[in-house]
Amino acid sequence: MPAVRTAALVAAAVLLAACGGGHGTPAAPGTLEQGVPTAAPSGSLATYPAPDTPYVVGAGQRYTSIQKAVDAAPEGATIYIKNGTYRESVIPKSGQTLQGESRDGTRIDGANAVTASSWHRDGRLWYFTDPWPLRGKVAALWDGVTPDIDALDTDLLHRDDVPLLHKAQRGQVGSGDFWIDYDTHRVYIADDPAGHRFELAVRRVGVGDTNTTATNVNLVNLTVEKTATGFNEAGVEMKTGWTIKDCLVLGHHGRGINTEIDNTIVGTIAPTTGSYGGSGDQSSDQQGRSGSMQVLLNGDLGIGGDPHLDAAPNGNNIQINNTEIGWSNVERYSYWDEAGGLKLSGRSNVSLSGDWIHDSYGAGTWFDTGNKNLKVTGSLFEDNLAAGVWYEANDGGIEITKNTFRRNGDTGLAMNREFDTRGQYSAIFLSDSANATVDQNFIQVGTQGGFGIASHYGGRIHPARYAIHGNVISIGIPTAAFAFGTDGDEIVFTDNSVLTWGRVTPSSNLFSLGAGSFTAWQAQGHDTNGIIAAVATPQAG
């Protein structure tokens, strides 16, 4: 065995051990349907360097409303916002910066608080009578996408900062759900409200608007949360040149953020995942940390963009770095259409680096149709219901390099090995596309997760030109390391390693393209310098 391949195998085994390594049966990581945390982020407040400026917002300041300070300030000014909850929508001017005193302490909140005395018992349910205007059903911003009917009602109820699931009928309401009787304006829940904080989203937007024209706006060190956005609307509507840094974008009915051109979403510190337990039922070390950028608990998408946006002559230039996108699609939109962690169409020059994308009810990241020059590197994708990265109907090129994938894809759907119809349940899914490089990624299929790297090649774009190189796939269930149909062309597999454990052995049917064993795989010319080996069973997570 060449020395370099031996070193790679040793390094992979060390990585497995670091993930929990060792002996026995892997711990069950829980179900994706239950992937909602019990509490939203919290953390200590940072010291605020309040400057001597005319545009300070807060209790005892000249302005108690952010929008009034924005209106009074010229373009390019910085508005400093003291800690507090500001129940308003904000539409900034070009070049302005909204600077919070502390990320978790400065909150632009699209919801109103429900007082404890408002609740009444009605059989097995509790309700309060809504005193604010309800938005009700709002049409999607563009045609061609059909959301689940329950989610069409944009009004969203939050308990302890976590959005509840909106049900279509009273009889469907169970624990963690709510329902609105629009005739009587009553909002119903099944859980005893005692000891909990409730808020009802009533404002359509947090920062920006679908009609906003302001450019080069900066949002720094604050929270934007809980708006009653419609399907495909976002709590933060970025326009050209906008930057969101070290912010928390939380609990919007539709999307968390919509992107456009020359946008940056970035955290000063990279996400950390030390206490994360999988499937969303535990908090992470990232939560509440100063300098972190998080997009969490949003109704359909964490981050998206209008696919009808005119092509940008110099590229869209979207940078998403050191960002956590978690628990997306909490309102359970149809994830075949427009839901999950991140979805972009018709974008060019997009870079994801150092991100943590997890627990999406749908794909973690989905590049769907007409995207060009995409780079995904150094990021962590885990516990997403569909693919960690889905590259569909594009020929403009993607590089997926040096990422980690854990437990992405639904095992029950993937284990039937219908590659051409189930490849979306995988770590990486290349679908009807061309020009993809998948290089030096670590993929842990584990005991919950679909395929490793999968493809559906329906002949839409020729040739495929896929280069699958230097990846390490750890597989503990009898599914496929590579799930590729028999069509497609110019697909090259080189120097990939497969580590087997659990119910999988080196002789298991791990491969596709007609090969049922590693020997047959190599005989077809694939991974002639690759490795397949049995390793000690790691613990899940």
N, C-alpha and C positions, 0 to 999 in steps of 0.2 A: 504494500500500500504506500503510495507516495507520501513523503513527510508532510507536505502541506495539507493533504486530505486528512491525515491522521490528526494533525493539530486542529483542524476544523471540527472533527468529530469529538475530540476532547473538550473543545470550547463549548460545543452544543450540549454535551452532557453536564458540564458545569452550570450552564444556563438553566437546564432543567432542574438541577439540584437546588439552585437558588430560588426557583419558583415553588419550592416546597419539598422537593426531591425525596427519594428514598424508597419507601416500602409500603406494601398494603394496598387496599382498594382506594382509588381517588375519591375524595369527598364530593358529594353531590353539590354543584354550585347553585342550585335553585332554578326557578323557571323564569323565563323572560317575561311572561305575563305578569309576574309579580315584581318586575324591575322598576319599582318606584321607591325612593328613599322615604324613611319615616319623618325626616325633618330636612329643611333646607339649610344652606350654609349659614354659619355664624362665625364671628371672630372678634378679636379685640380691635379697638379703634386706633388708627394711626394718629400721630401728632400732626396737626394741620398748620402749615406755615402761613397763617393769615396775613396777607400783605396789606400795605396801605394803598388801597385802591377804592375808587368810587363804586365798583361793581361787586359788592359782597352781599350774598343772600343768606338770610337766616334770622332766627329770633334775635331781636334787639338791633338788627342791622337796618340799613336804609331800605333794603328790599326784602320782603318776606315771600315774594313770588319769583321763581326763576324766570318766567316769561316776561315779567315786568322789567327785570334787570336786562334781559336780552333785548327787549324793545328800546330801552334807554341807551344801551351801549352801541358804539359804532361797529361796523364790520372789522374783523380782526382782533377785537377785544377779548380779554379773558374774564369770564364770570366765575368768581370763586364762591363755592356753595358750602356753607357750614353744615355740620351734621344735622339731620332731621329728615322727616318724611314729607315730601312735597307731592300732594295729590293733585297733579296737573299734567297737561301735555305741554311739550316745549318744542317750538319751531325756531331754530337758531338762524342767525344771519351768516353770510359767507365769511369764512376765516375765523369765526369765533371758537373759543375753547370753553367748554364746561368742565371745570375742575372741582372735584369733590374733596371734602376734608378727609374722608376715609371711605374706602370702597363699600363696606357693609353698613356704614353709618349715614351715608348720604344717599337717599333713595328717592328716585322719581317714580311715583307709584300710581298706576292706572286704576287702582281699586279703591273702594271706600270700606271702612271698617263696619262690621256688624256688631252692635252692642250685645252683651250677654243677656240683657233683659228683653231683647227682641224675640227670643226663641219661645215657641209653644209646642206642646205635644199634640200629635194627631195620630192616634192608634200606635202603630209601630214606628212611625216617623216623627221627626221634628221639623218645624218650618219657621221662617220669619217672612214678613210681608215686606217686599222690596219697596223702599221709598224713592228710588232713583229711576230715571228712564232706562228701560231695558232695550238692548239693541235687537235682540231676537235673531231671526235668520237674515244673513247678509250674503248676497251672491258672490261667487268667486271673482277674482280680478280678471281672469281670462278663461276662455272656454277650453274644452278638451280634457279637463280633469274632473273627476267625480269624487268628492269626499264622502265618507260615510255619513249617513243622514244625521246621526246623533250629534256630530260635530258642527253642523251648519249653524246651530245656535251659538252665537259668539260670546254670550254671557258666561263667565267662568268664575266658579266659587273656589276659594283657597282656604285650606285649613292649616294653620301653622306654616304658612308660606308655601305649601305644596298644593297644586291644583288637583281638584277632584274630577272624576270622570262624569261627563254630562250624559245622562240617559234620556232616551226618547219618550219613555212612558213611566208613570208613577210606579207601576207594579214591578219595574225592573230595578228599582233603587235598592242597592245593598250597601255593605260596608265600603267606604271610600268613594261612593257615588253621590250625585245630586240630580235633582230634576226641578224644572221651573214650570209652574202652572201659569201660562202667560195671560189667561183670562182673569185670574185673581191676583197676579203678581206675587204669588207665594213661592218661596224657594225651599225645597224639601231635602232632607238628608236622612240616613238611616242610623248614623252613629250619634250617641249622646254628645251634644255640643259642650257640655260642662268641662271647664278646664282648658279649652282650646280657643285660639284666636281665629276668627273668620273674616275674610274680606271678599267682596264681590267686585269683579272687574266691570267698570262702567265707562272708561275712556278708550277711545279707538286707537290712540297712538301714544307712545312714550316720548320719543325724540324724533323729529322729522315728520314727514307725511309723504304720501304717494305723489303729491303735487309740489313738494318742496323743490326749490331750485338752488338753495344755498350750497356752495361748494367749499371744500377745504375746511370742514368743521372737525374739531377734535373733542372726543369724550374721554375724560381721564379720571380714574379713581372714584367711580360712583356706581350705583345700582340703578338699572332701568327695569321695571317689573310690572307684571300683572295687568296688561291691557286687554281690552275686549276686541282685539284685532280680528278681522274676517279672514277667511281662508285665503292664503297667499299674501296677506298683509303681514307686516312685521312691527314689533315693538320699537325697533330702531330701523328707520328707512335711510340707509346710507345713500348719498349722492356722490358725484365726482370729487375725489380727493379727500374723502372722509377717513378718519382714523379713530378706532376704538381701542383704548389701551387700559389694561388693569381694571376692567369693569366686570360687573356681574349683570348678565342679561337673563332674567328669570321669569318663568311662568306666564308667558304671553299665550293668548288663545290660539293664534295662528303661528307665525314664525317668530323666532327671536330677533334675527337680523336679516335684512335684505341688502345685497351688495349691488354695485353698479360698475364704476370705472375708477382705477387708481385708489383702491381701498386697502387699508391695513387693519387687521384685527390681531392684537398682539398682547402677550403678557410679559412683564419684566422677568418673571421667574418661570421656569418650566414646570409643567404639572408634575406632582409627585403622587405615587399610588401605593404607598407603603401599607396603609390600613384598609385598602379596598378589598372587599370580600367576594366580589362578583355578583352579577344579576341585580345590582342596584339596591340591595337591602342593607348596605352599610355605607357610611360616609367615607370620604377620602381625606388624606392629609392635605390635599389641595384646597379644601373648603375653608374659607375664612382667612386665607393667608394674604397678607398685604403683597401687592405686586402680581397677583394671579388674575388671569383672564378666563372667565367661565361663561358658557352659554348653556343653561340648564332648564329642564322641565318645561319645554315649550310644546305647544299644542300639536303642530304638525311637523315643522322643520326647525332645527336649531338655526341653520344659516341657509339662505337661498338667494334667488335673484329672478327677475322677470325674464323669461326666455324670449320674449318679443323685443328685447332691447336691441336697438340698431348696433351693428358691428362697430367696435371701437377701432379707428384707423391705426392706432399705435398699441392695440391690445387692451384688455381690461385691467391687467396688472393687479391681480388680487393676491394679497399675501395674508395667510392665516398661520400665525406662529405662536408656539407656547400657549395654546388655547385648549381648554377642556370643553367638549361638547357632550353633554350627558343627559340621559333619560328623555330623549326627544320623542315626539309623537305620543305624548301622554293622553291626548284626546282620541287616539286610535283611529286616525284617518286611514284610508286605504293606502298601504305602503307600496302598492304597485303603481300608484299614480304620482303622489307628490308628498312624501313624508319620510322622515328619518333624521339622521344627524345633519348631513349637509348634502344639498343637491344643486348642481349648476348645469345650465344648458347654454350653448352658444358663447362660451367664455374662452378667452385666450390669455396665455401667460398667467397661470394660476399656480401658486406654490403653497403647499402645506408642509410645515416643518416643526417637529417637536411637539405635535399636538396629541391629545388623548381623547379619543372618540369612542364612547361606550354606551351600552344599554339603549341603543336606538330601537324603537319598534319599527323596524325596517332596515334599510342599509345604513352603514356608518357614514360612508361617503359615496355619492352617486354622481358620476359625470355622464349626463344623458344627452347625446345628440349634439354634434357640431362643436365640441370643445377642442382646443388646440394648445399645444405646448404646456402640458400639465406635469407637475413634479410633486411627488409625495415621498417625503423622506424623514427618517428618524422619529416616526410617530408610533403610537400604540393604539390598536383597534381591538376592542374586546367586548364580548357579550352582546353583539348586535344581532338582531333577529335574522336579517338577510346578510349580504356580503359585507365584509369590512370595507373593501374598495370595489366599486362596480363601475366598469368602463364600458359604456354602451353606445353604439352607433357613432363612433368618432374615428377619424383617420388622421387627426392632427398631432398625435403622439403623446404618450405618457411614460414617465419614468417612476417606477415604484421601487424604491431602494432603501435598504437598511431599516425597515420597519419591523415591528412585532405585532403578530396577530394571535389572539387567544379566543377560542370558543365562539367564533363567528359562524352564523348559519344555523338553521334548525336541523338537528340530527334526524328527527323522524322523517323529514321531507327529503333529506339527502341520502339516507341509507338505502333507498330504493334504487339508487344508481341510475336514474333516468337523467343522464348527463345533459342532454339538450334541453330539457324542460326544468331541471332542478339546479342548474349550475349557480343560480343566484344565491343559493345557500352555501356559501363558501367563504374562505378568507379573502380571496381575490377572484373576481369574475370578469372575464374579457368576453364581451358579447357583441357580435356583429360589428367588430371594429378592426382597426389595423394600427400597426406601429406602436407596440408596447414593449417596454423593457421591464422585466421583473427580476430584480437582482439583489442578492444577499439579504433576503428577508427571513425572519424566524417565524414559523407558523406552528402554533400548538393547537391541533384539532381537539385534543383532550377527550373527555367523556361527553361533552356537550358542544357540538359544533358540526358543521357539514363537511364539505370537501376542503382540500388544501387550496389548490389553484385550479380553476375551472374555466371552460370556454364554451360558448355557443357560437358557431360560425355558420350563419345562414346564407352566406353568399352575397350579402349586401355590399361588402367592400372587399376587393381583391387587390393584391394578396394580403394575407394577414400580417406577416412580418412580426411575429412574436419571438422575443428572446427571453427564455426562462433560464436564469443562470445563478448558480451559487446559493440557492435557497436551502434552508434546513426546515424540514417538515416533521414534526413530532406527532405521531398518530396513535391514538389509543382505542379507537373504535373501528370496526370493519367497514370503512368507507374508502374513498379514493384519495390518494395524495394528489394525483393529477386527473381531473375529470374533463377530458377533451373528447369531442365527437370525432368521427372518422373523416369529416371534411376539413376544409381549411388548407392553407399552404404556407410554406416558408415559416414553419413553427419549429424552433430549435431549442432543445433541452440540453444544457451542459452543466456538469459539476454540481448537480443537486444532490442533497443527502436526505434520506428518509430514516427516521428513528422510530422503531416500533416498540410498543409496550402494551400492557393490559391484555385485551382479547385479540390483539393483532400480532402476527408473527411475520418474519421475512418472507414466508411463502403465501401470505394472504393475498387476495386479489386487490392490490392497491393501485393499479394503474389502468389506464384507458388506452385509446387508440388501438384496441384489439389485443393488447398485452395483458395477460393475467398474472404475470410474475415479473420480478426484477430482471431475471435472466432474459425473458422474452422482450422486456423493455429495452435492455441493452442490445439485444440482437437486432432490434429495429434501428439501432444507431443513436438511441437516446441515452444521455448520461453515461457515456462509456467510461468516464473517470469518476462517476458518482459512487455513492456509498449507500447501502442499506444495512441496518444493524439493529439488533434488539438491545434495549437499554433497561436499566432499573425503572420500575414504575414510578413516575412522579405523582405527587398529589396535585389535584386540580387547583389552579390559581397560583 
